[in-house]
Amino acid sequence: MNKQEILLKEIRSKILDSSSINEEIAIALKISYDAAHRRVSGKSKISIEETIALCNYFSISMDNIFFNQNKIVVEKTIEITSQKDMLTYFNQSAESIALLTSSEETLMYYSAKDIPLFYFMEGSIMSKFKAYVWINLLSTTTQKNNFEDFVISESFMQVMLKLKKAYEKVKIKEVWNDTTINSSLQQILYFYQAGLLNYNSANSLLNELKNILEIIKQKCNNPNSKFSLYYNELILLNNNVLFETNNRLTLFVPYTLLGYFITKDKESCENVENFFKQQIKNSIPLNSTGIREQNQFFNKMNRKIDYFSSQIKNEMDII
């Protein structure tokens, strides 16, 4: 198989079964249907410039075509150093997710190392706190303002709600373990001990975490919900997100606090999908398990919150 045939094979794997490869190439190269047909049939050679354009358009690694190496093409989200960057990040994320969730048959897998961020998009005190944490951990400035003085823009909250609505349209399979709640708890304790979060705010945030757990529990017990929660005791989770829509897979792999690499590489996505299915197979399905197992999971999470609440209260009493 020559290089042009390899390229065309890769393109065919990227387009929908109902689409015409001639039409897709014509659009990508801005040429006529007949000119595209000549390239697909092998009557015309695809130039180097056209190869680059096609690889960029269809997210194909040129290494795979010319060198047969184990490499893939990825996009990446923008770097965040300010609230303006964060607004752009969530705006772009909302647009990307909206495209992926345009079909109600879309399925999303989430490996929840931390509580998924779309639980923090209700305009609550937790929404503000998460934005505060992200800015403090990603900003290049060293000055730290108190949480109570932190102001989040209305446009930011609107974008977060837009992202939340996109998530709510799809079928969701989340995998949690005993540590999923830990980072949120540790963040509250850290900023409280640093003197950047007062007692009342810390207490409100812990209560908000309990409310989130209650919402998740109700979703587990809603027979009409598209939401499924799995408890896995064996595997360390990593915040990977995989979307399956129109028989196509898109994978989001975290590389910083909010930064993600994004790929549609067929083999890589299928490997991750199989790994998710294996995780789920070895997990407790909290939607369909008995009341005892479900209560054990949520009670364990609530006891962790109570422990951190007592830690904060003890420090308050000492002061």
N, C-alpha and C positions, 0 to 999 in steps of 0.2 A: 504494500500500500504506500503510494507516494505521499509527500507532505500535504499536497492540496486535498487529497482524499481524507487524510487524517484530520485536517482542519474542518472539512465539511461534515465528517462524522461527529466531531465535537459540537459543531453548531446544531446538528440534528438532535443531539442529546439535550440541548438547552431550550429548544422551542417546544411549544405545545403540539400534541399530536394532530390537532385540528388546523394548525398553521401550515402555510406553504413556505418551504425553505427559500424558494425563489423570491417570494414577496418579502420575507424577512431580510434577505441579503440586499435586495433592491433598496429597502428602507435604510439599512445600515450604511450602505455605500452611496446612497443618493443617486442611484442609476436606474435605468429602465428595467422592467420585468424581463424583457428579452435578453438584455445584457447580463442580468443575474443568471438567467437560465443557461447561457453559454458557459458561465463559470462553473455552475453546478454540474453540467453535463461533461465538462472537461474540454470543451471546444475552445475555451479561452483560459489563459493562465491568470491566476490571482497574483497581482503584484505584491511586492514587499509592503508598500504603503497601504494597500487594501487589506493585507493580512493583519497589519497592526491595527487598522481601524476595526476589523471584524473581531479581533481578540479583545479590544477595549469594549466594543459594543456588547459582546456576548459573555464578557468576564471569563475569558479562556487564557490559561497560562501558555505563553509561547514556548516555555521550556518543555512542556509536555509534548508539543508538536515537533520541535526541532531536536531536542536532546533526550526525550523520553525519561526525564528525571521526575522524582517524586515531589513535585512542587505544585502549589495551587495559588490562584489569584484571590486576594482578599481586599475588601474595602475597609476603611476604619473610620470611627466616629471622630469628631473634632476634639482637640485638647481643651480642657477647661481651666481657666485661671481667674475667672471673674463671674459675677452673676449674669452679665451680658452673654458670656460664652455658654453658660449653663442654659440660658433661655434659648439660644441657638441650637444647642445640643438636643434639648427636649422637643423643640419645634421640628427639627430634622427627624428625630426618632418617631414623633407622632405621624409625620408624613410617610415614613417608611413602613411603620406598623399598619397604618391605614390601608396601604396598598396590599400588604400581606394578608390583612383580615377582611378584604372586600367580600370574600365568600364566607357565609355562615358555617360552611363545612370545614373551615380552616381549623387545624389542630395545633396547639402549642404545648410543647414540653418545657418544663422549667426545673432545672436542678438547683434547688433553693439552698445555697450555702448561707445566704442571708434572707430575711423576709423580703419577698419580691417587692420592688419599688412601687408597683401600682396599688398597693395597699396604703400608700402614704400620699394619695392624690385627692383627698376629699376637702382640702382647704382647712384642715384641722391643725391643732398645735403640733402634731407629729409631722405634718407636711412642712411646716415652717422649720421645725428642728432638723429634719433630714436635709433640707436645702442649706441650713446653717452649717451642718456637719460637712457636707460636700464642699462648700465654699472654703471652710477653714482648712480642710485637708488638701485641697487642690490649688488654692490661691498661692501666688508667689509672694504676697505681702506677709510680713511677720506680725503686724498688729492684729490683735484679737479683740473684737467687741463682744460685750455681753449678749447672750441670746435674746434677752428681753429688749435690747436696743436694735436688734436685727430687723430690718424691714424687707419684706419680700414683695415684689411688684405684682400688680393685678394681672398683667399680661402673662407672667410666669404661672400663676395659678390657673389661668384659662388654658394654657398649653398642657399643663399636667392633667387637667380634667379631660382634654381632648385625647390624650394618650390613654387615660383610664377607660374611656368609652370604647376605644379601639380594642383594648384587651377584653372588655366585657362581651364583645360580639362573638368570640371564638370559643371552641371547646378547649379546655385547659386540663393538663395533667401535671400537677406539681409533685415533686419528690422532696420531702423534708426529712431531717433527722434531729437528733437531740441538740445540736448546736446551732440550728437555723436562727433561733432568737437571740443568740449570745451577743452578736456584734451590736445590735440595737441597745441592749441592756448595758453593755460596756461603754458605749458612747455616752449614754445618759450619765453614768457614774463618773466617767472621765471629766466631762465638762462641768459637772457639779463640784467635783473635788478641785478642779482648776479655778473655781470661783467665777466661772463664766455662765453658770446656770443656777438660778436660785431654787430654794427648796420647793416652793409652790409649783414652779414650772416642772421640776423633776418629778414631782408627785403626779402632776397632770399627765405627763408623758407616759409614766408607768401605767396609769389607769387607761390611757389611750391604747397601749399595747394589749391590755386585757380586753378592751372593746374589739380590737382587731381579731384577736383569737376567737371571741364569741361570734363575730361575723363569719369567720372561716368555718367554725363548727356548724353554724346554721346552714351554710352553703353545702356542707357535707351531708346534711340531713334533708336537703331539699330534693325531692325525687325528680323535679323538672330542671335541676341545675345542670349546666354544661361543665361544671367544675368537678374534678376528681383529685383527691389528696392521698398521697402514699407516704407511709412512714418507713424509712429504710435505716436499719441499725448498723449496716455493714460498711457502707461506702462513704468516703468524704465527698461532699458535693462541691460544685465549682461555679455556680451561677450561669452555666451554659443555657442558652435558649434556642430551641429548634422549632421552626414553623413548617408545617406541611400544608400546602395550599395548591389546589388544582394538580395534585400528583407531583408537585415540585417542592423541594426542601431548601430552606434557608437557615443557616447556622450563625448564631451570635456567640462569640467566644470572648470572655473578658480578659483584658490585659492590664487595666488599671482600675481604680475605684469605680468609675463610670464608663471608662473607655472599652469599646468592643471592636474586635475584628469581625467582619461579616463576609461569609462566603456562601456560594451556591454550588461549590464543587460537588458533583454527584456522588463520587465514591466516599469522600469525607463525610458528607451529610448522611449518607446511608449507614456508614459505620457508627456515627453518633446516634442515629435513630435506633439501630440494633442494640446499642449500649443502653439507651434509655429503656427500651422494652425489657432488657435483662434486669435493669435496676427495679423496674416496676414489678417484674415477676418475683423478685426476691424481697418485695416490700409488703407491708400490711395495708390493704386498701381501706382507708378510714371511712369511705362512703358506705361500704357494704359490710364492714366488720361488725362485731357485736358491740353493744353499749359499753361493756367493760373495757375492751381494748381502746375504744375511742376516748373514753373518759380518762384512762390511764395516760394517754398521750397529752391531752389538753391540760389535765391536772398537773402533769410534770412541767409544762410550759408556765402555768400560772404559779407554781411553787418557785420557779426561778425568779419570776417578777417579784413575788413576795420577799424573797431573799434579798434582792437588790433594794427593795423598798425599805427593809429593816436596816440595811447597811447605811442608806442615806439618812434614815431617821436617827440612827445611833450617832452619826456624825453631827447631825443637827442638835441633838441633846448635849453632846460634848461642848459644842460652841456656846 
